Amino acid sequence: MTLNHRSIRTGGCQCGAVRFRIEGKLGRASVCHCRMCQKAFGAFYAPLVQVGSAALVWTKREPARFRSSTQALRGFCDACGTPLTYEAADGVALAIGAFDDPSGIEPEIQFGVENKLPFVDGIGHLPARTTQDDVADAPYLADVVSLQHPDRDMSGDAPGESRRI
């Protein structure tokens, strides 16, 4: 499978304190169900893409790192907690959701399936609602203003630029 053909991608954490730029072809995209990835992402699994032969540059701060095992470091923003990297002997993988446009990075393999939660495969069959569909049940959603960094690089960007979602 070929990933999106754009050769330059950007991304970063929720608050904008850690940003990256990657140029070149990304490696294989995956999801990992291992228990360490579940805990590191606070999620059912970790969606990751190998940096591969692409050039990764941290354009703002580098992420803080936590050694989660004898074989891996986990990069994250120490200001907002966003998971950003999985780093091991075979290279660096970036969190797919941390890219400004993750839509073209489609996972092609699953790892750690011995820890896959039994309900994960059924998620796509659950009823689906947009944020606006939920306003009747949760009226505060009508006035939500995101404080997250926007999905784009900004010159002189400041963490927490607000915008309506």
C-alpha positions in Angstrom: 0.0 0.0 0.0 1.3 3.4 -0.8 0.7 6.2 1.7 -0.3 9.7 0.6 2.2 10.9 -1.9 2.9 14.3 -0.3 6.5 14.5 0.6 6.2 17.1 3.4 4.0 16.6 6.5 3.7 18.4 9.7 2.2 17.7 13.1 2.5 18.0 16.8 0.9 17.9 20.2 -2.4 19.4 21.4 -1.0 22.5 22.8 1.6 23.2 20.1 4.6 23.1 22.3 6.1 20.1 20.4 5.9 20.3 16.6 7.5 18.2 13.8 8.1 18.3 10.1 8.8 15.2 8.1 10.0 15.1 4.5 10.1 12.0 2.4 8.2 8.7 2.2 6.8 7.3 5.4 7.2 3.7 6.4 4.5 1.2 7.3 1.5 2.4 9.2 0.0 0.1 11.9 -2.0 -0.2 15.0 -0.6 -1.9 18.1 -2.8 -3.6 20.6 -0.1 -4.5 23.1 -0.8 -3.5 26.7 2.1 -1.0 26.8 0.7 0.8 23.8 -2.8 0.8 25.3 -1.5 2.5 28.4 0.8 4.9 26.6 -2.0 6.2 24.4 -4.8 5.8 27.0 -6.7 4.1 24.3 -7.8 0.7 22.9 -4.7 0.7 20.6 -1.9 2.9 19.3 -2.0 4.0 15.7 1.6 4.5 14.5 3.6 5.1 11.3 7.2 4.4 10.9 9.4 7.4 9.9 11.3 5.0 7.7 13.6 6.8 5.3 11.9 10.1 5.7 13.7 13.0 7.5 12.1 14.0 10.8 12.9 17.4 12.3 11.5 18.7 15.6 10.5 22.3 14.6 9.8 23.4 18.2 10.7 21.5 21.3 11.5 17.8 21.2 9.2 15.5 23.1 9.9 14.4 26.6 10.6 10.7 26.7 9.7 7.8 29.0 11.4 4.4 28.9 8.4 2.1 28.9 10.5 -1.1 28.5 14.1 -2.2 28.0 13.5 -1.9 24.3 11.5 1.3 23.8 11.2 5.0 24.6 7.8 6.8 24.3 7.9 10.4 23.3 5.2 12.8 24.6 4.5 16.5 25.2 5.3 17.2 28.8 3.0 20.2 28.7 -0.2 18.6 27.5 0.5 14.9 27.6 -0.1 14.1 23.9 1.6 10.7 22.9 3.9 11.4 20.0 6.5 8.6 19.4 7.5 5.0 19.8 11.3 4.7 19.5 13.0 1.3 19.4 16.0 -0.3 17.7 14.2 -0.5 14.4 13.6 3.3 14.3 11.1 6.0 15.3 7.3 5.7 14.8 5.0 8.7 15.1 1.5 8.8 16.4 -0.8 9.0 13.3 -3.3 11.2 15.1 -0.5 13.8 15.8 -0.2 14.6 12.1 -2.0 17.8 11.0 -3.6 15.7 8.3 -3.7 12.0 9.3 -6.3 11.1 6.7 -3.9 9.6 4.2 -2.0 7.4 6.6 -4.0 4.2 6.6 -2.8 1.4 8.9 -2.0 -1.8 7.0 -1.1 -4.2 9.8 -2.0 -4.9 13.5 0.5 -5.8 16.1 0.1 -7.2 19.6 -3.2 -8.8 18.8 -3.0 -11.1 21.8 -4.0 -8.1 23.9 -6.7 -6.8 21.4 -9.8 -5.8 23.4 -12.7 -8.1 22.4 -15.0 -5.2 21.4 -12.6 -3.3 19.1 -13.7 -4.9 15.9 -17.3 -4.0 16.5 -16.7 -0.2 17.0 -17.5 0.5 13.4 -20.9 -1.0 13.8 -21.9 1.2 16.7 -24.5 4.0 16.1 -22.7 7.2 15.0 -23.5 10.8 15.8 -21.8 14.1 14.9 -20.9 16.6 17.6 -23.8 18.7 16.6 -26.1 15.7 16.9 -25.2 15.6 20.6 -26.1 19.2 21.5 -29.6 18.2 22.5 -28.2 15.8 25.1 -25.2 17.9 26.0 -26.0 21.6 25.4 -22.6 22.8 26.4 -21.2 21.3 23.1 -22.9 24.2 21.2 -20.4 26.6 22.9 -17.2 24.5 22.8 -14.1 26.5 21.8 -11.0 24.4 21.1 -7.9 25.5 22.8 -5.8 23.0 20.9 -3.1 24.0 18.5 -4.7 24.2 15.0 -3.8 21.5 12.4 -1.2 23.5 10.6 2.2 25.1 11.1 2.1 28.7 12.2 4.9 31.2 12.3 5.2 32.5 15.8 2.5 30.1 16.9 1.4 30.2 20.4 0.1 27.1 22.2 -3.6 27.2 22.8 -4.9 29.4 20.0 -8.6 29.2 20.5 -11.1 28.4 17.7 -14.6 27.1 17.4 -15.0 23.4 16.6 
